Structure formats: C-alpha cells, structure tokens
Amino acid sequence: MKKGAVWPWVIAGALALHVVVSLVVVFFATSDPSYAVEEDYYQKAIDWDLKRAQDRTNAFLGWLLEFDVAPPERPGDQPQLEVTLADGEGAPLTGATVAVEAFQISRSGDILRTVLAPADEPGVYRAPLPMRHNGRWQLRFTVDQGGRQFTHNETRHLVVEGSWQ
C-alpha cells in the first residue's frame, strides 16, 4: 500500500459510522412510547372556534358525566370503565352513545378507544378497557344523544391493576 492511502478509508469509515449512529438515534427517538404528538393537532388548531362553540354547548346542556374504573377481579381480565350520565337536573340520561379515548400520560402514544354499552341501570354505560398500569390517565369522552353532542375531558390518577397483583 502506498504511503497515505489509508486516509481515504479512515474518512469513509468515519462517515459511515456517523450515518449508522444517526440511524440508531432516529430509531430510538421515534420508537419511544412515552413521546407522542397530538393527533390532528393542526386541524384542531384551525377548529379552535368549533371547540369554543362545543364548550358553550356543554355549558348550555349542563350534563353531568362521572366515571370510575374498577380494577380487574382476576388475572387476565380487563379493568371496567363505568360512566354515569345525568342531565342538568340530575335525571339519568338514557339512549346516548358514549365514546372514550384514554391514554396514560406517561405513554401518550398508546391511545385506547372504545364505545361504552348501556348497562341495566338508567344513565349508566360500561366497557372493558385494556388499561395496564396505574398512574395519571387522560380520558376524553364524547356523548351523542338525539343529535346533541356533549364532550368531557378529565385527567385523573387511576388504579387499574387488580388487588391480586
């Protein structure tokens, strides 16, 4: 080998190493479940006036939404989300469609979505939700009843792991 012929290989190797390290960093940065970007954030910003109108509708309707999450009773079961709906006067709200988006704050990229089924009691809706860990959860509810829409967002510390654990 000629004297000085090794330097082009050293430079090429350094550049290749830089590309490999950059790709590894990008992989780890994009596969982290604790990092997430709000879905449709740009459209939500454009629709800010619609959100404010929905807030006024929520206040006008005066509906009350309360929820609880019951931990699973046995291993392998899922926590049970129970929602109680009432109108502004406290009467149970029946015949509604209740949908929820839920995510643990520390894993905001993993969004759980479901539609709750009406229970036997008036104004009560239930659904199993595969919540896996205790912690702070954000739940975003959308209620439709007879063409009227009500929304409710709440962040709360929830215990979703069973007592058998």
C-alpha positions in Angstrom: 0.0 0.0 0.0 1.2 3.5 -0.8 2.0 5.9 2.0 -1.1 7.9 2.8 -3.5 5.6 1.1 -5.1 4.7 4.4 -6.6 8.2 5.0 -9.4 8.0 2.5 -10.5 4.7 4.2 -10.4 6.4 7.6 -12.5 9.3 6.4 -15.0 6.9 4.6 -15.2 4.8 7.8 -15.9 7.8 10.0 -18.7 9.0 7.6 -20.2 5.5 7.6 -20.0 5.3 11.4 -21.8 8.7 11.6 -24.6 7.5 9.3 -25.1 4.3 11.4 -25.1 6.2 14.7 -27.6 8.7 13.3 -30.0 6.0 12.1 -29.8 4.3 15.5 -30.6 7.5 17.3 -33.6 8.2 14.9 -34.9 4.7 15.6 -34.8 5.1 19.3 -36.3 8.6 19.2 -39.3 7.5 17.1 -40.0 4.2 18.9 -40.3 5.7 22.4 -43.9 5.1 23.5 -43.7 8.0 26.1 -43.3 10.5 23.3 -46.3 11.4 21.2 -47.6 14.2 19.1 -51.3 15.2 19.4 -53.3 13.6 16.6 -54.5 16.1 14.0 -53.0 19.0 16.0 -53.1 21.3 13.1 -56.7 20.7 12.3 -57.6 21.1 16.0 -55.9 24.5 15.9 -57.8 25.5 12.9 -61.1 24.3 14.5 -60.5 26.3 17.7 -63.7 28.2 17.2 -65.6 25.0 16.9 -64.1 23.8 20.2 -65.2 27.0 21.9 -68.7 26.6 20.5 -68.7 23.0 21.9 -67.7 24.3 25.3 -70.7 26.7 25.2 -72.9 23.8 24.2 -71.6 21.7 27.1 -72.3 24.6 29.5 -75.8 25.1 28.0 -76.7 21.4 28.2 -75.4 21.2 31.8 -75.0 17.4 31.6 -73.0 15.7 34.3 -70.6 12.9 33.5 -68.9 10.9 36.2 -66.8 7.9 35.7 -64.9 5.2 37.6 -62.5 2.5 36.7 -62.9 -0.8 38.5 -59.7 -2.9 38.5 -60.0 -6.5 37.2 -61.1 -9.1 39.7 -59.0 -11.9 38.2 -55.7 -12.2 36.3 -56.3 -11.8 32.6 -59.4 -9.7 33.0 -59.5 -6.0 31.9 -60.4 -3.0 34.1 -64.1 -1.9 33.7 -64.8 1.7 32.8 -68.2 2.8 34.1 -69.8 6.2 33.2 -72.8 7.7 34.8 -74.7 10.4 32.8 -77.3 12.8 34.1 -78.9 15.9 32.7 -78.7 19.3 34.3 -81.4 18.4 36.8 -79.8 15.1 37.8 -82.2 12.8 35.9 -80.4 9.8 34.3 -79.5 10.3 30.6 -80.6 7.3 28.5 -80.3 6.5 24.9 -76.9 8.0 24.4 -73.8 6.8 22.6 -70.7 7.3 24.8 -67.3 7.1 23.2 -64.0 7.5 25.0 -60.3 7.9 24.2 -58.0 7.1 27.1 -54.2 7.2 27.4 -51.8 7.1 30.3 -49.9 10.4 30.4 -46.5 8.6 30.5 -47.5 6.6 27.4 -49.5 9.1 25.5 -48.7 7.4 22.2 -50.8 4.4 23.2 -54.4 5.6 22.8 -57.3 3.3 23.8 -60.6 3.9 22.1 -64.0 2.3 22.8 -67.7 2.8 22.8 -69.5 2.1 26.0 -72.6 -0.1 26.2 -75.7 0.9 28.2 -76.0 -1.0 31.5 -79.1 -2.2 33.2 -79.4 0.9 35.3 -80.6 4.1 33.5 -77.9 6.5 32.7 -75.0 4.0 33.3 -72.7 2.9 30.5 -69.9 0.3 30.8 -67.0 -1.1 28.8 -63.8 -3.1 29.5 -60.7 -1.1 28.7 -57.2 -2.7 28.4 -55.6 -0.3 30.8 -52.4 -1.9 32.0 -50.8 0.4 34.6 -51.7 2.6 37.5 -50.9 6.3 37.0 -52.3 9.5 35.6 -54.7 8.9 32.7 -56.4 11.4 30.4 -59.9 10.4 29.3 -61.8 12.2 26.5 -65.5 11.5 26.4 -67.9 12.2 23.5 -71.6 11.8 24.2 -74.2 11.9 21.5 -77.9 11.8 22.3 -80.7 12.7 19.9 -78.4 14.9 17.8 -77.0 16.7 20.8 -73.3 16.3 21.5 -71.5 16.7 24.8 -67.8 16.4 25.5 -65.9 16.0 28.7 -62.1 15.7 29.2 -60.6 14.7 32.5 -57.1 13.8 33.8 -57.1 11.6 36.9 -54.8 9.2 38.8 -56.3 5.8 38.3 -55.6 2.4 39.9 -56.2 -0.1 37.2 -54.2 -3.1 38.4 -56.0 -5.8 40.3 -55.6 -6.3 44.1 -54.3 -9.8 43.3 -51.1 -8.4 41.8 
